[in-house]
Amino acid sequence: MPGRHQRLARAAGLDLGEEDTDDQVAAALARAALELPDPREPVLGVDPNREISGWRLVAVSGLYKLKIALSSFLAKAVLRRALGRAVVRSWLPFVGVPITALWNAAVAFKVLREARLRVMGPSAVEAALDIALAQPLSPAARDAAARAVATTIVKKHRMHPNHRTLLERVQARIGTSDDADLDDPAVFLRALQALPRAEAQPVLQILATALVLDGRFSRRDRALMQAAEALAPEPDLSDAVGHLRREFVRGHGIEGVLMGRFTHQAREPAGRY
């Protein structure tokens, strides 16, 4: 019988898949609702902080706490200059109210968007792996596939719940890697370069899926895709990954894009998550 979170997801037009437990989804949604950062501890041999210095982590956490206070300060300064001290003095205590309301609205939108991504993620992972791993892979290709996910996590500097799900299910299907350098981007690119075209394609499909599972495709993500594209015989993949991200964020099935080898002329999406 479907769990509580599966029933809620289906009522919203989404499908979690039978393997997704209430506990997994509840934990991911709770972190999204409370705006808790994704865990930064290494998982399954992958360290999200591999390329991040300690001072940067401190700076990022402090910046978030300052943004509302800084917005209020700037708004008060602008009003004081525009209207004069006498007028502003009586209204100054209320200036922070609409600013806080705007921030709260922005945060609510962000939380709801993130919650939707976390609900859709497990189903998207299963759909992508059914395509990418439809044919048996050689040991070298299996190694490259696991490294594709690990490298994405390192480049994104975070272990999003969808990335953890992808990492766990890739390793469940192809075997757990004991390599100490599983999350080394340079080793991944060398492994990809050594693959024949037939085996490079499923690895690129897994890489593309990993790059969009958090709903983002940043310049850093694009640089990784371009580096992979330069080593594998597939042209113009970066723009196609942007298309894949849009399909995923909209709740459309990503199977059509993956099976179309990341082209904009891919067939229509197979369904919704």
URCORHU-V903039 format. One record per run of one state. SS is the DSSP state (alpha for helix, beta for strand, coil for the rest). FROM is the first residue (numbers start at 1). TO is the last residue. If there is no record, write none. Layout:
SS|FROM|TO, SS|FROM|TO
//
This chain:
coil|1|3, alpha|4|11, coil|12|21, alpha|22|33, coil|34|42, beta|43|43, coil|44|45, beta|46|46, coil|47|53, alpha|54|83, coil|84|84, alpha|85|132, coil|133|138, alpha|139|156, coil|157|160, alpha|161|174, coil|175|184, alpha|185|193, coil|194|196, alpha|197|212, coil|213|218, alpha|219|231, coil|232|236, alpha|237|249, coil|250|251, beta|252|252, coil|253|254, alpha|255|259, coil|260|271, beta|272|272, coil|273|273
//
